[in-house]
């Protein structure tokens, strides 16, 4: 904004609900698989991360298909899940901490990857990832992926940081900003996994009571240091522009936008590593414009659009054919955004996923997402 993790209890629950007949695209509420696409309905309502529906690829899409795009930006995965359940939106660019919730809630429809010509060109890890594919059934098509980064003002923050510890230090009290998102607890857990190895944290999304409490306590101490918990990328951009913040947890999108505006900022992945996102376009089971939704997914999966979005947002495309286009649009951008990186780099990122009670070791003593949400409210109070 997301390494692909094994899904445990939730996958079993979803799989139990998969006995549905195949069908074509229907405008009625329907959670059966999409296996064909017809004429576009002329309109498309999307929920997207900020920077995912830019004019340079939306306008050509509308011209080519007749589908007029209306997009609403979501600030968090929680917001996106809530909005999708209203039935007012056709598709969503869901991250890993939202996609399985949408599948379990039957809020999205399966889609046959054969409808997406460029699917065959995706990196292997994103053809059937566990955050959108359950027992071979695809509930969406992967889009882009990338790390959560540490953003800082190069004139105000010296020496340049190399650790997430700067976000928990009083040195920049009142000038720190972090996302307003329960999944932020994972960032604290990742930091603690390196700074306090005695806690035994191996997965920042699978936390026992003791591990969870340590992460929450760290974030409670951070609270007095935070200028603002940002709800959208635009919020953080404004904070760095007006001097309200000089360091924060961020996405590459904010860095690109601020640097384009000549703001003195840089970002990095600190020595402890990073969490991240792997996004999926998913079609609502209540979509009123499902044909346009399929056409949109086909469009944004092509090498050119994948390259445009990757450069604009500062992330990595799923389509391996995008690398060559990226370098034509911006020299060196393929390597800059790791589009030609090894699988090892992909797996080094702790991608967002929905926390479950199942700890992945045969025990069920981890904190589920409801506890994360409750703790986040308490952290900010």
C-alpha beads as a LAMMPS data file, in Angstrom:
LAMMPS data file: protein, C-alpha beads

381 atoms
378 bonds

1 atom types
1 bond types

-500.0 500.0 xlo xhi
-500.0 500.0 ylo yhi
-500.0 500.0 zlo zhi

Masses

1 110.0

Atoms # bond

1 1 1 0.000 0.000 0.000
2 1 1 1.495 -7.063 1.469
3 1 1 5.986 -13.295 1.577
4 1 1 2.734 -15.185 0.673
5 1 1 1.665 -17.112 3.786
6 1 1 -0.081 -20.419 4.241
7 1 1 -3.746 -19.917 5.142
8 1 1 -5.107 -22.129 7.867
9 1 1 -8.559 -22.135 9.444
10 1 1 -9.965 -19.515 7.104
11 1 1 -9.085 -21.490 4.001
12 1 1 -10.936 -24.527 5.311
13 1 1 -13.986 -22.436 6.068
14 1 1 -13.966 -20.891 2.600
15 1 1 -13.377 -24.199 0.850
16 1 1 -16.442 -25.666 2.521
17 1 1 -18.537 -23.089 0.726
18 1 1 -17.202 -23.709 -2.769
19 1 1 -19.811 -26.126 -4.091
20 1 1 -21.365 -23.702 -6.599
21 1 1 -22.233 -24.249 -10.256
22 1 1 -20.302 -22.477 -12.990
23 1 1 -22.087 -19.699 -14.864
24 1 1 -21.492 -16.708 -17.056
25 1 1 -21.452 -13.121 -15.905
26 1 1 -24.717 -11.985 -14.354
27 1 1 -25.625 -8.559 -12.981
28 1 1 -27.641 -10.098 -10.135
29 1 1 -26.157 -10.859 -6.725
30 1 1 -24.212 -14.040 -7.389
31 1 1 -21.168 -15.800 -5.964
32 1 1 -20.838 -18.370 -8.757
33 1 1 -17.671 -18.388 -10.887
34 1 1 -17.304 -15.939 -13.770
35 1 1 -16.429 -18.008 -16.815
36 1 1 -17.244 -15.669 -19.700
37 1 1 -17.635 -11.989 -20.378
38 1 1 -20.179 -10.165 -22.468
39 1 1 -20.799 -6.631 -23.629
40 1 1 -19.817 -3.908 -21.181
41 1 1 -22.581 -2.194 -19.211
42 1 1 -21.121 1.284 -19.768
43 1 1 -20.206 1.941 -16.164
44 1 1 -17.854 0.653 -13.476
45 1 1 -17.736 1.521 -9.762
46 1 1 -14.434 0.730 -8.074
47 1 1 -12.906 0.850 -4.600
48 1 1 -9.178 1.332 -4.984
49 1 1 -6.023 2.339 -3.226
50 1 1 -5.064 5.920 -3.972
51 1 1 -2.994 5.988 -7.163
52 1 1 -4.589 2.873 -8.686
53 1 1 -7.081 4.604 -11.009
54 1 1 -5.071 7.333 -12.691
55 1 1 -6.294 9.089 -15.879
56 1 1 -3.378 7.865 -17.988
57 1 1 -4.785 4.328 -17.975
58 1 1 -8.421 4.962 -17.031
59 1 1 -9.241 7.244 -19.968
60 1 1 -7.875 4.838 -22.624
61 1 1 -9.806 2.020 -20.921
62 1 1 -13.075 3.947 -21.155
63 1 1 -12.379 4.824 -24.774
64 1 1 -11.651 1.185 -25.645
65 1 1 -14.550 -0.404 -23.730
66 1 1 -17.183 2.257 -23.165
67 1 1 -17.023 1.529 -19.422
68 1 1 -16.948 4.816 -17.500
69 1 1 -14.959 4.449 -14.294
70 1 1 -16.057 5.953 -10.991
71 1 1 -13.525 5.255 -8.265
72 1 1 -13.555 5.782 -4.534
73 1 1 -10.246 5.617 -2.681
74 1 1 -10.110 3.396 0.381
75 1 1 -7.833 4.425 3.230
76 1 1 -7.596 1.005 4.897
77 1 1 -8.500 -2.599 4.192
78 1 1 -11.178 -2.412 6.893
79 1 1 -12.835 0.449 5.022
80 1 1 -12.657 -1.433 1.738
81 1 1 -14.324 -4.522 3.223
82 1 1 -17.100 -2.380 4.702
83 1 1 -17.693 -0.556 1.418
84 1 1 -17.755 -3.766 -0.620
85 1 1 -20.454 -5.162 1.632
86 1 1 -22.789 -2.272 0.733
87 1 1 -23.256 -3.751 -2.756
88 1 1 -22.598 -0.351 -4.351
89 1 1 -19.253 -1.278 -5.902
90 1 1 -18.326 -3.658 -8.697
91 1 1 -14.712 -4.417 -7.806
92 1 1 -11.972 -3.698 -5.292
93 1 1 -8.160 -3.671 -5.241
94 1 1 -7.995 -5.796 -2.083
95 1 1 -4.817 -6.424 -0.120
96 1 1 -4.057 -9.687 1.670
97 1 1 -5.577 -8.551 4.946
98 1 1 -8.926 -7.978 3.201
99 1 1 -9.184 -10.553 0.416
100 1 1 -9.810 -13.619 2.566
101 1 1 -12.415 -11.780 4.624
102 1 1 -14.248 -10.959 1.406
103 1 1 -14.027 -14.574 0.237
104 1 1 -15.308 -15.946 3.534
105 1 1 -18.170 -13.438 3.541
106 1 1 -19.143 -14.447 -0.030
107 1 1 -18.735 -10.803 -0.980
108 1 1 -16.719 -11.619 -4.122
109 1 1 -17.069 -13.978 -7.068
110 1 1 -14.572 -16.529 -8.372
111 1 1 -13.145 -15.707 -11.798
112 1 1 -11.620 -18.009 -14.402
113 1 1 -8.041 -16.802 -15.059
114 1 1 -8.459 -17.888 -18.678
115 1 1 -10.491 -14.693 -19.136
116 1 1 -7.308 -12.705 -18.524
117 1 1 -4.890 -13.202 -21.458
118 1 1 -1.859 -11.828 -19.576
119 1 1 -2.361 -14.117 -16.593
120 1 1 0.062 -16.565 -18.239
121 1 1 2.789 -13.906 -17.971
122 1 1 2.453 -13.383 -14.205
123 1 1 5.252 -14.347 -11.837
124 1 1 4.611 -17.858 -10.557
125 1 1 4.108 -16.731 -6.958
126 1 1 1.134 -14.566 -7.989
127 1 1 -0.701 -17.023 -10.225
128 1 1 -2.409 -18.869 -7.367
129 1 1 -1.396 -17.133 -4.125
130 1 1 -3.109 -18.178 -0.900
131 1 1 -4.549 -14.719 -0.337
132 1 1 -6.865 -14.977 -3.353
133 1 1 -6.943 -18.640 -4.423
134 1 1 -8.551 -21.372 -2.337
135 1 1 -8.124 -25.026 -3.380
136 1 1 -7.581 -24.000 -6.963
137 1 1 -10.525 -21.580 -7.098
138 1 1 -9.456 -18.049 -8.034
139 1 1 -11.360 -15.231 -6.334
140 1 1 -9.457 -12.524 -8.115
141 1 1 -6.472 -11.674 -10.276
142 1 1 -3.230 -10.419 -8.738
143 1 1 -2.161 -6.892 -9.561
144 1 1 0.886 -5.321 -7.918
145 1 1 2.979 -5.789 -4.802
146 1 1 5.525 -3.935 -2.719
147 1 1 6.935 -3.095 0.711
148 1 1 5.864 -0.644 3.370
149 1 1 8.710 1.828 3.721
150 1 1 10.263 4.318 6.141
151 1 1 9.866 7.861 4.777
152 1 1 11.915 10.777 6.067
153 1 1 12.750 14.429 5.427
154 1 1 16.398 14.536 4.357
155 1 1 16.924 18.053 5.736
156 1 1 15.312 17.486 9.119
157 1 1 16.264 13.884 9.894
158 1 1 20.011 13.432 10.353
159 1 1 21.794 11.127 10.219
160 1 1 19.721 9.184 7.724
161 1 1 17.805 6.413 9.528
162 1 1 18.377 2.703 8.955
163 1 1 15.986 1.225 11.543
164 1 1 12.316 1.331 12.427
165 1 1 13.495 2.340 15.920
166 1 1 13.272 5.982 14.830
167 1 1 9.477 5.737 14.955
168 1 1 9.638 4.751 18.611
169 1 1 12.232 7.346 19.651
170 1 1 11.422 10.648 21.370
171 1 1 13.982 12.437 19.172
172 1 1 11.261 13.384 16.677
173 1 1 8.343 13.591 19.088
174 1 1 5.349 15.291 17.479
175 1 1 6.824 14.889 14.000
176 1 1 6.058 11.191 13.459
177 1 1 3.190 9.763 11.424
178 1 1 2.008 6.159 10.945
179 1 1 -1.017 4.589 9.228
180 1 1 -4.348 4.502 11.039
181 1 1 -4.689 0.770 10.557
182 1 1 -4.809 -2.201 12.988
183 1 1 -2.415 -4.097 10.714
184 1 1 0.214 -1.593 11.894
185 1 1 0.599 -3.858 14.925
186 1 1 2.463 -6.214 12.576
187 1 1 5.075 -3.531 11.911
188 1 1 5.727 -3.218 15.637
189 1 1 5.905 -7.028 15.904
190 1 1 8.378 -7.205 13.004
191 1 1 10.604 -4.635 14.725
192 1 1 10.409 -6.531 18.013
193 1 1 11.273 -9.810 16.274
194 1 1 14.728 -8.301 15.644
195 1 1 15.174 -5.956 18.605
196 1 1 13.838 -8.402 21.215
197 1 1 14.455 -11.901 19.843
198 1 1 13.657 -13.424 23.250
199 1 1 9.962 -12.860 22.418
200 1 1 10.253 -15.573 19.767
201 1 1 8.261 -13.738 17.083
202 1 1 8.640 -15.555 13.764
203 1 1 5.524 -14.274 11.995
204 1 1 4.299 -10.719 12.720
205 1 1 0.697 -11.789 11.976
206 1 1 0.737 -14.868 14.227
207 1 1 1.199 -13.491 17.732
208 1 1 0.639 -15.225 21.059
209 1 1 -0.791 -13.226 23.942
210 1 1 2.674 -12.328 25.266
211 1 1 3.990 -11.331 21.844
212 1 1 0.849 -9.379 21.045
213 1 1 0.996 -7.509 24.350
214 1 1 4.610 -6.526 23.686
215 1 1 3.717 -5.080 20.291
216 1 1 0.677 -3.244 21.661
217 1 1 2.666 -1.828 24.580
218 1 1 5.294 -0.525 22.163
219 1 1 2.617 1.215 20.105
220 1 1 0.998 2.693 23.208
221 1 1 4.341 4.245 24.146
222 1 1 4.612 5.546 20.587
223 1 1 1.217 7.250 20.799
224 1 1 2.517 10.419 22.487
225 1 1 5.163 10.777 19.772
226 1 1 2.719 10.679 16.862
227 1 1 1.603 13.873 15.179
228 1 1 -1.170 12.125 13.282
229 1 1 -2.307 8.638 12.301
230 1 1 -2.830 9.021 8.565
231 1 1 -5.974 7.601 7.007
232 1 1 -5.009 8.133 3.361
233 1 1 -1.832 8.598 1.360
234 1 1 -2.886 12.187 0.768
235 1 1 -2.944 12.838 4.506
236 1 1 0.679 11.818 4.868
237 1 1 1.722 13.761 1.786
238 1 1 0.179 16.909 3.258
239 1 1 1.913 16.341 6.583
240 1 1 5.335 16.143 4.914
241 1 1 4.598 19.132 2.682
242 1 1 3.566 21.414 5.535
243 1 1 6.237 20.227 7.964
244 1 1 3.797 18.543 10.311
245 1 1 5.802 15.324 10.034
246 1 1 9.435 14.600 9.175
247 1 1 9.467 10.805 9.490
248 1 1 6.850 8.084 9.139
249 1 1 5.710 4.690 7.949
250 1 1 4.701 4.998 4.323
251 1 1 4.262 3.575 0.823
252 1 1 6.473 4.305 -2.199
253 1 1 3.526 6.260 -3.668
254 1 1 3.927 9.035 -1.106
255 1 1 7.659 9.219 -1.809
256 1 1 7.103 9.507 -5.564
257 1 1 4.432 12.187 -5.138
258 1 1 6.493 14.241 -2.712
259 1 1 9.677 13.979 -4.777
260 1 1 7.740 15.078 -7.864
261 1 1 6.731 18.163 -5.856
262 1 1 10.433 18.770 -5.030
263 1 1 9.996 17.873 -1.352
264 1 1 13.278 16.806 0.329
265 1 1 12.333 13.211 1.122
266 1 1 13.707 9.706 0.697
267 1 1 12.522 6.263 1.758
268 1 1 14.106 2.923 2.563
269 1 1 13.483 -0.577 3.840
270 1 1 15.110 -0.596 7.312
271 1 1 17.533 -3.263 8.505
272 1 1 14.731 -5.168 10.310
273 1 1 12.937 -5.749 7.000
274 1 1 9.426 -4.705 6.074
275 1 1 5.810 -5.704 5.899
276 1 1 4.125 -5.213 2.561
277 1 1 1.136 -5.805 0.351
278 1 1 0.116 -8.020 -2.579
279 1 1 -3.044 -6.637 -4.148
280 1 1 -5.836 -8.409 -6.020
281 1 1 -8.659 -7.097 -8.165
282 1 1 -11.796 -8.871 -6.940
283 1 1 -15.323 -8.643 -8.359
284 1 1 -18.300 -8.152 -6.064
285 1 1 -20.945 -10.865 -5.830
286 1 1 -23.418 -7.974 -6.091
287 1 1 -21.727 -6.251 -9.023
288 1 1 -24.128 -4.369 -11.287
289 1 1 -21.466 -4.079 -13.976
290 1 1 -19.583 -7.393 -13.896
291 1 1 -18.686 -7.392 -17.596
292 1 1 -17.002 -4.000 -17.280
293 1 1 -15.261 -5.320 -14.149
294 1 1 -13.755 -8.244 -16.077
295 1 1 -12.740 -5.904 -18.894
296 1 1 -11.038 -3.670 -16.322
297 1 1 -9.047 -6.555 -14.859
298 1 1 -7.961 -7.569 -18.363
299 1 1 -6.884 -3.983 -19.032
300 1 1 -4.854 -3.437 -15.871
301 1 1 -3.140 -6.838 -16.319
302 1 1 -1.543 -5.808 -19.632
303 1 1 2.196 -4.984 -19.687
304 1 1 1.700 -1.300 -20.498
305 1 1 -0.791 -0.560 -17.738
306 1 1 1.114 -2.723 -15.272
307 1 1 4.219 -0.673 -16.082
308 1 1 2.397 2.666 -15.838
309 1 1 0.926 1.851 -12.446
310 1 1 4.172 0.373 -11.122
311 1 1 6.098 3.545 -11.925
312 1 1 3.365 5.891 -10.742
313 1 1 2.841 4.156 -7.407
314 1 1 6.354 2.821 -6.884
315 1 1 5.524 -0.872 -6.706
316 1 1 6.212 -4.122 -8.527
317 1 1 4.000 -5.505 -11.310
318 1 1 2.679 -9.063 -11.400
319 1 1 3.206 -9.247 -15.173
320 1 1 6.774 -10.179 -16.134
321 1 1 6.298 -8.515 -19.535
322 1 1 5.987 -5.114 -17.829
323 1 1 9.716 -4.831 -17.097
324 1 1 10.681 -3.924 -20.659
325 1 1 7.903 -1.330 -20.844
326 1 1 8.911 0.168 -17.505
327 1 1 12.425 0.856 -18.753
328 1 1 11.048 2.523 -21.876
329 1 1 8.843 4.790 -19.758
330 1 1 11.499 5.474 -17.129
331 1 1 15.082 4.243 -17.565
332 1 1 16.154 1.841 -14.829
333 1 1 12.689 1.612 -13.237
334 1 1 12.456 -2.166 -13.707
335 1 1 15.399 -2.722 -11.366
336 1 1 14.411 0.215 -9.150
337 1 1 11.059 -1.392 -8.352
338 1 1 12.389 -4.986 -8.320
339 1 1 10.362 -6.150 -11.323
340 1 1 13.287 -8.396 -12.301
341 1 1 14.139 -9.462 -8.746
342 1 1 14.491 -13.049 -7.629
343 1 1 11.787 -14.975 -5.805
344 1 1 13.929 -14.593 -2.672
345 1 1 13.241 -10.840 -2.631
346 1 1 9.498 -11.445 -2.977
347 1 1 9.553 -13.889 -0.098
348 1 1 11.594 -11.554 2.103
349 1 1 8.611 -9.240 2.526
350 1 1 6.106 -10.078 5.254
351 1 1 2.943 -9.585 3.250
352 1 1 -0.261 -8.505 4.938
353 1 1 -2.687 -11.256 5.909
354 1 1 -5.661 -11.422 8.238
355 1 1 -4.540 -12.555 11.733
356 1 1 -6.196 -15.776 12.900
357 1 1 -6.318 -17.753 16.149
358 1 1 -4.497 -20.570 14.353
359 1 1 -0.754 -20.011 14.869
360 1 1 0.277 -22.313 12.059
361 1 1 1.913 -24.751 14.486
362 1 1 -1.087 -26.831 15.469
363 1 1 -2.054 -24.450 18.237
364 1 1 -4.867 -21.900 18.365
365 1 1 -3.449 -19.450 20.857
366 1 1 -2.773 -16.486 18.554
367 1 1 -4.702 -13.227 18.584
368 1 1 -7.351 -12.986 15.872
369 1 1 -8.166 -9.837 13.898
370 1 1 -11.001 -8.777 16.188
371 1 1 -8.451 -8.450 18.996
372 1 1 -6.176 -6.453 16.692
373 1 1 -8.996 -4.045 15.929
374 1 1 -9.910 -3.648 19.596
375 1 1 -6.268 -3.125 20.579
376 1 1 -5.778 -0.506 17.859
377 1 1 -8.680 1.532 19.215
378 1 1 -7.130 1.298 22.669
379 1 1 -3.693 2.305 21.340
380 1 1 -5.037 5.525 19.858
381 1 1 -7.146 6.524 22.863

Bonds

1 1 3 4
2 1 4 5
3 1 5 6
4 1 6 7
5 1 7 8
6 1 8 9
7 1 9 10
8 1 10 11
9 1 11 12
10 1 12 13
11 1 13 14
12 1 14 15
13 1 15 16
14 1 16 17
15 1 17 18
16 1 18 19
17 1 19 20
18 1 20 21
19 1 21 22
20 1 22 23
21 1 23 24
22 1 24 25
23 1 25 26
24 1 26 27
25 1 27 28
26 1 28 29
27 1 29 30
28 1 30 31
29 1 31 32
30 1 32 33
31 1 33 34
32 1 34 35
33 1 35 36
34 1 36 37
35 1 37 38
36 1 38 39
37 1 39 40
38 1 40 41
39 1 41 42
40 1 42 43
41 1 43 44
42 1 44 45
43 1 45 46
44 1 46 47
45 1 47 48
46 1 48 49
47 1 49 50
48 1 50 51
49 1 51 52
50 1 52 53
51 1 53 54
52 1 54 55
53 1 55 56
54 1 56 57
55 1 57 58
56 1 58 59
57 1 59 60
58 1 60 61
59 1 61 62
60 1 62 63
61 1 63 64
62 1 64 65
63 1 65 66
64 1 66 67
65 1 67 68
66 1 68 69
67 1 69 70
68 1 70 71
69 1 71 72
70 1 72 73
71 1 73 74
72 1 74 75
73 1 75 76
74 1 76 77
75 1 77 78
76 1 78 79
77 1 79 80
78 1 80 81
79 1 81 82
80 1 82 83
81 1 83 84
82 1 84 85
83 1 85 86
84 1 86 87
85 1 87 88
86 1 88 89
87 1 89 90
88 1 90 91
89 1 91 92
90 1 92 93
91 1 93 94
92 1 94 95
93 1 95 96
94 1 96 97
95 1 97 98
96 1 98 99
97 1 99 100
98 1 100 101
99 1 101 102
100 1 102 103
101 1 103 104
102 1 104 105
103 1 105 106
104 1 106 107
105 1 107 108
106 1 108 109
107 1 109 110
108 1 110 111
109 1 111 112
110 1 112 113
111 1 113 114
112 1 114 115
113 1 115 116
114 1 116 117
115 1 117 118
116 1 118 119
117 1 119 120
118 1 120 121
119 1 121 122
120 1 122 123
121 1 123 124
122 1 124 125
123 1 125 126
124 1 126 127
125 1 127 128
126 1 128 129
127 1 129 130
128 1 130 131
129 1 131 132
130 1 132 133
131 1 133 134
132 1 134 135
133 1 135 136
134 1 136 137
135 1 137 138
136 1 138 139
137 1 139 140
138 1 140 141
139 1 141 142
140 1 142 143
141 1 143 144
142 1 144 145
143 1 145 146
144 1 146 147
145 1 147 148
146 1 148 149
147 1 149 150
148 1 150 151
149 1 151 152
150 1 152 153
151 1 153 154
152 1 154 155
153 1 155 156
154 1 156 157
155 1 157 158
156 1 158 159
157 1 159 160
158 1 160 161
159 1 161 162
160 1 162 163
161 1 163 164
162 1 164 165
163 1 165 166
164 1 166 167
165 1 167 168
166 1 168 169
167 1 169 170
168 1 170 171
169 1 171 172
170 1 172 173
171 1 173 174
172 1 174 175
173 1 175 176
174 1 176 177
175 1 177 178
176 1 178 179
177 1 179 180
178 1 180 181
179 1 181 182
180 1 182 183
181 1 183 184
182 1 184 185
183 1 185 186
184 1 186 187
185 1 187 188
186 1 188 189
187 1 189 190
188 1 190 191
189 1 191 192
190 1 192 193
191 1 193 194
192 1 194 195
193 1 195 196
194 1 196 197
195 1 197 198
196 1 198 199
197 1 199 200
198 1 200 201
199 1 201 202
200 1 202 203
201 1 203 204
202 1 204 205
203 1 205 206
204 1 206 207
205 1 207 208
206 1 208 209
207 1 209 210
208 1 210 211
209 1 211 212
210 1 212 213
211 1 213 214
212 1 214 215
213 1 215 216
214 1 216 217
215 1 217 218
216 1 218 219
217 1 219 220
218 1 220 221
219 1 221 222
220 1 222 223
221 1 223 224
222 1 224 225
223 1 225 226
224 1 226 227
225 1 227 228
226 1 228 229
227 1 229 230
228 1 230 231
229 1 231 232
230 1 232 233
231 1 233 234
232 1 234 235
233 1 235 236
234 1 236 237
235 1 237 238
236 1 238 239
237 1 239 240
238 1 240 241
239 1 241 242
240 1 242 243
241 1 243 244
242 1 244 245
243 1 245 246
244 1 246 247
245 1 247 248
246 1 248 249
247 1 249 250
248 1 250 251
249 1 251 252
250 1 252 253
251 1 253 254
252 1 254 255
253 1 255 256
254 1 256 257
255 1 257 258
256 1 258 259
257 1 259 260
258 1 260 261
259 1 261 262
260 1 262 263
261 1 263 264
262 1 264 265
263 1 265 266
264 1 266 267
265 1 267 268
266 1 268 269
267 1 269 270
268 1 270 271
269 1 271 272
270 1 272 273
271 1 273 274
272 1 274 275
273 1 275 276
274 1 276 277
275 1 277 278
276 1 278 279
277 1 279 280
278 1 280 281
279 1 281 282
280 1 282 283
281 1 283 284
282 1 284 285
283 1 285 286
284 1 286 287
285 1 287 288
286 1 288 289
287 1 289 290
288 1 290 291
289 1 291 292
290 1 292 293
291 1 293 294
292 1 294 295
293 1 295 296
294 1 296 297
295 1 297 298
296 1 298 299
297 1 299 300
298 1 300 301
299 1 301 302
300 1 302 303
301 1 303 304
302 1 304 305
303 1 305 306
304 1 306 307
305 1 307 308
306 1 308 309
307 1 309 310
308 1 310 311
309 1 311 312
310 1 312 313
311 1 313 314
312 1 314 315
313 1 315 316
314 1 316 317
315 1 317 318
316 1 318 319
317 1 319 320
318 1 320 321
319 1 321 322
320 1 322 323
321 1 323 324
322 1 324 325
323 1 325 326
324 1 326 327
325 1 327 328
326 1 328 329
327 1 329 330
328 1 330 331
329 1 331 332
330 1 332 333
331 1 333 334
332 1 334 335
333 1 335 336
334 1 336 337
335 1 337 338
336 1 338 339
337 1 339 340
338 1 340 341
339 1 341 342
340 1 342 343
341 1 343 344
342 1 344 345
343 1 345 346
344 1 346 347
345 1 347 348
346 1 348 349
347 1 349 350
348 1 350 351
349 1 351 352
350 1 352 353
351 1 353 354
352 1 354 355
353 1 355 356
354 1 356 357
355 1 357 358
356 1 358 359
357 1 359 360
358 1 360 361
359 1 361 362
360 1 362 363
361 1 363 364
362 1 364 365
363 1 365 366
364 1 366 367
365 1 367 368
366 1 368 369
367 1 369 370
368 1 370 371
369 1 371 372
370 1 372 373
371 1 373 374
372 1 374 375
373 1 375 376
374 1 376 377
375 1 377 378
376 1 378 379
377 1 379 380
378 1 380 381
